[in-house]
Amino acid sequence: MAVKRPAAVAYVRVSSRAQDLASQLAAVTQAAAAKGDKLRTIYREKISAKTLDRPQLTQLRTDARAGLVRRLYVFRLDRLTRSGIRDTLATVRELQAAGVELVSIADGFDLQGPASDVVIAVIAWAAQMERTAIGDRVAAGIARLKAQGRTWGRQRSMSPALRSRARAMHAAGKSVRAISIALKVPRSTMARELGAVVTNDAPTKRKATR
């Protein structure tokens, strides 16, 4: 069995499943090619960086300690960790101690120089402040909506008047399909609003769960 040699890899991360990794993937691939590197592994995650306990980051650190990583590309340092200066410095030092060269594309700083600890600390502090500011804005938004008598989160796709019409038609024996066509509402949405099972056109109610 051939022994794996240290290679160039990349780590990309976004905070939620709704976000796209495409721009980071393109950036790290292009940066690696510019240095003559072909990325052997790209560690990908859609998860918050508020903790270091992330499956792909854990795998990356394990591979680094095993001597399998020569150079690590990240779009920005906060993609790697965003949980404060201590965690960021500890993670970078761990990687560097394993012989890994860390390349951050968008930060615009050399993370290998004599002043690298200062640079990393400043970047980590800025990332933590940004995360705190985002949390403050979310909390303020929730408080504002509550003060207005509104709810936070996904809004219903049907107005109260439309729901009333749909329920009246359903009570009169109309099928979910017929109601959705008549009111121009997707069948799955209509079924959810009416609590009906979409297996046929009959207006069957969902069984109550205990």
C-alpha positions in Angstrom: 0.0 0.0 0.0 1.4 3.4 -1.0 2.2 5.7 1.9 0.4 9.1 1.6 2.7 12.1 1.5 1.9 15.5 3.0 -0.3 17.3 0.6 -2.1 20.6 0.0 -5.6 20.7 1.4 -8.4 23.2 2.0 -11.0 23.8 4.6 -14.2 25.7 3.6 -17.1 26.4 5.9 -20.4 28.3 6.1 -22.7 28.7 9.1 -25.9 27.1 7.8 -27.2 24.5 5.3 -28.9 27.2 3.3 -25.6 28.9 2.5 -23.4 28.0 -0.5 -19.8 26.9 -0.4 -19.2 27.6 -4.1 -17.4 30.9 -3.8 -15.0 29.6 -1.2 -14.4 26.5 -3.2 -13.5 28.5 -6.3 -11.2 30.8 -4.3 -9.2 28.1 -2.6 -8.9 26.1 -5.8 -7.7 29.1 -7.7 -5.2 30.1 -5.0 -3.8 26.6 -4.8 -3.4 26.4 -8.5 -1.5 29.8 -8.5 1.0 28.2 -6.1 1.3 25.1 -8.1 -0.8 23.0 -5.7 -3.4 20.4 -6.5 -5.8 20.0 -3.5 -5.9 16.4 -2.4 -8.7 17.0 0.1 -11.2 19.7 0.7 -12.8 19.6 4.1 -16.3 21.0 3.8 -18.7 22.0 6.6 -22.0 23.8 7.0 -21.9 24.5 10.7 -21.3 27.4 13.1 -17.7 28.1 14.1 -18.7 29.0 17.7 -17.1 25.7 18.8 -14.0 23.7 17.7 -16.0 20.5 18.0 -16.8 20.1 14.3 -16.4 16.8 12.4 -14.5 18.0 9.4 -12.2 20.3 11.5 -11.5 17.4 13.8 -10.6 15.2 10.8 -8.3 18.0 9.5 -6.5 18.3 12.8 -6.1 14.5 13.0 -4.7 14.4 9.4 -2.3 17.2 10.2 -1.0 15.5 13.3 -0.5 12.3 11.2 1.7 14.3 8.9 -0.7 14.2 5.9 -1.1 18.0 5.5 1.7 20.2 4.0 -0.3 23.4 3.2 -3.8 24.4 4.3 -5.8 26.9 2.3 -8.8 28.8 3.9 -10.8 31.6 2.4 -10.5 33.6 5.7 -9.2 32.6 9.1 -12.7 32.9 10.6 -13.7 30.0 8.4 -11.4 27.9 10.5 -12.4 29.2 13.9 -14.5 32.1 15.1 -14.7 31.4 18.8 -12.2 33.8 20.1 -8.5 34.6 20.2 -7.5 31.7 22.5 -9.1 29.1 20.3 -7.8 30.6 17.1 -4.2 30.9 18.3 -4.3 27.4 19.7 -5.6 25.9 16.4 -3.1 27.8 14.3 -0.2 26.8 16.6 -1.3 23.2 16.6 -1.3 23.1 12.8 2.0 24.9 12.5 3.6 22.5 15.0 2.5 19.7 12.7 4.4 21.3 9.9 1.4 22.8 8.2 1.7 26.1 6.3 -1.6 28.1 6.7 -2.6 30.2 3.7 -5.5 32.7 4.2 -6.7 34.1 0.9 -8.9 37.0 1.8 -7.4 38.3 5.1 -4.4 39.8 3.2 -1.9 39.0 6.0 1.1 36.7 6.2 0.3 34.2 8.9 3.8 32.7 9.0 5.9 35.8 9.8 7.5 36.9 13.1 4.4 39.0 14.0 2.0 36.3 13.1 0.6 35.9 16.6 -0.4 39.6 16.7 -1.9 39.4 13.3 -3.9 36.2 14.1 -5.1 37.7 17.5 -6.4 40.9 15.7 -8.2 38.8 13.0 -9.7 36.5 15.7 -10.8 39.5 17.8 -12.5 41.1 14.8 -14.3 37.8 13.9 -15.5 37.4 17.5 -16.8 41.0 17.6 -18.6 40.4 14.3 -20.3 37.3 15.6 -21.3 39.1 18.8 -22.7 42.0 16.7 -24.7 39.5 14.6 -26.1 38.0 17.7 -27.1 41.4 19.1 -28.9 42.3 15.8 -30.8 39.0 15.8 -31.8 39.6 19.5 -32.9 43.1 18.7 -34.9 41.9 15.7 -36.7 39.3 17.8 -37.5 41.9 20.5 -38.9 44.3 18.0 -41.1 41.7 16.4 -42.4 40.6 19.8 -43.2 44.2 20.7 -45.2 44.5 17.5 -47.1 41.3 18.3 -45.4 39.3 15.5 -43.5 36.0 15.6 -39.9 35.3 14.7 -39.1 32.6 12.1 -40.8 31.2 9.0 -44.0 33.0 8.2 -47.0 31.1 7.0 -47.5 31.1 3.2 -51.3 31.5 3.5 -53.2 34.4 4.8 -55.8 33.9 7.5 -58.6 34.6 5.0 -57.2 32.1 2.6 -56.9 29.5 5.3 -60.5 30.1 6.3 -61.7 29.5 2.7 -59.6 26.4 2.4 -60.9 24.9 5.7 -64.5 25.7 4.6 -64.0 23.9 1.3 -62.3 21.0 3.1 -65.2 20.7 5.5 -67.5 20.6 2.5 -65.8 17.5 1.2 -63.4 19.1 -1.3 -60.1 17.2 -1.8 -56.8 18.8 -1.0 -55.9 18.7 -4.7 -59.1 20.5 -5.7 -58.7 23.2 -3.0 -55.0 23.8 -4.0 -56.0 24.2 -7.6 -58.9 26.5 -6.8 -56.9 28.7 -4.5 -53.7 28.5 -6.4 -51.7 27.2 -3.5 -49.1 24.3 -3.7 -50.7 21.0 -2.7 -48.0 20.3 -0.1 -48.7 23.7 1.5 -52.4 23.2 1.5 -52.0 19.7 3.1 -49.9 21.2 5.8 -52.3 23.9 6.5 -55.3 21.5 6.6 -53.5 18.7 8.4 -54.4 16.4 5.6 -52.5 13.4 4.3 -51.6 13.8 0.7 -51.8 10.2 -0.5 -55.0 10.6 -2.6 -57.6 13.2 -3.3 -59.7 12.3 -0.4 -59.9 14.9 2.4 -58.4 12.5 5.0 -57.4 14.0 8.3 -54.0 13.1 9.9 -54.3 10.8 12.8 -53.5 12.5 16.1 -50.2 11.4 17.6 -49.8 10.7 21.3 
